[in-house]
């Protein structure tokens, strides 16, 4: 098989068919060629020719006979997940997580370490160490490792391979992708963490079987998957669901901008809880932080929610309502099949999801509101790393 090095915006017809057929096998296998043809809407002769090539390449295996609906029993095929391996990396604000996975997205090895905050060189070294660790721990043949993808926060220049950070950490103005490609001798790519996580949820999590999926990454961004492809926009930065926070001119004509203001990733939940307790609200949250209200975090509030604390549940519901208004705009605009809530806030549980659903029912048009599924992310804290691995799997599929 060729090296997995592709530009997702310029797949050839053959590469797109490769991805379509292999995704069908990955998701629904064991599966017959006839059923692949139905799922992909490709004719049976085309599917058979492609599948035969995949079998020759070792990425697909024939596995017995399917039940016949009349005539000769068809053979069924499955993906050979151990034919290749991929590495996905989450370059977060506070940590670096790397996973080595097979072609079904099963994690074989993982590593996690704090992200250095002092210099680009330190970050590059930590990335190199994390990737080296998972490769060593996985004990797979080096030639089977097909590529590395990094999902990172900040402003990404995918062509140059640099990252401008906006979270108080050192930006990386060295060609990080090129440096790591030289080190590991496989293609290395960069992608935004939000869109990386979105693709992971579409490929491995909650987005299966919908043409349009939106992924709300906490309160700070939205990943958009359309017909199995990440939508980047003309400048590669699509998915911002707030307006520029500049109020130097009169906003009277705009009206109330609360629903479109930039938010923190925690949706203001810890701040709201702190303010409510300072005003006399009774809550287990105070006990969890030993009365030190400045120590309240998102996790603190969520723990109180799981304990049934009324004030904590109220704070989560209010945040869900605010987010639900924003999601309503997107539901009306995009008419998605699913909106996946992730990035950590999904850990709030049903209180958050139900509040979002309530606002979508109120503010989205009935036809769109009835059609969309609003669900929590399934990949949890691994969503960026597994999303990155999924993007490499896609490249492997295209390049067979």
Secondary structure, 3 states (H helix, E strand, C coil): CCCCCCCCCCCCHHHHHHHHHHHHHHHHCCEEHHHHHHHHCCCHHHHHHHHHHHHHHCCEEEEEECCCCCCCCCEEEEECHHHCEEEEEEECCCEEEEEEEECCCCEEEEEEEECCCCCHHHHHHHHHHHHHHHHHHHCCCHHHEEEEEEEECCEEECCCCEEECCCCCCCECCCHHHHHHHHHCCCEEEEEHHHHHHHHHHHHCCCCCCCEEEEEECCCEEEEEECCEECCCCCCCCCCCCCCCCCCCCCCCCCCCHHHCCCCCCCCHHHHHHHHHHCCCCCHHHHHCCCCHHHCCHHHHHHHHHCCCHHHHHHHHHHHHHHHHHHHHHHHHHCCCEEEEECCHHHHCHHHHHHHHHHHHHHCCHHHHHHCEEEECCCHHHHHHHHHHHHHHHHHHHCC
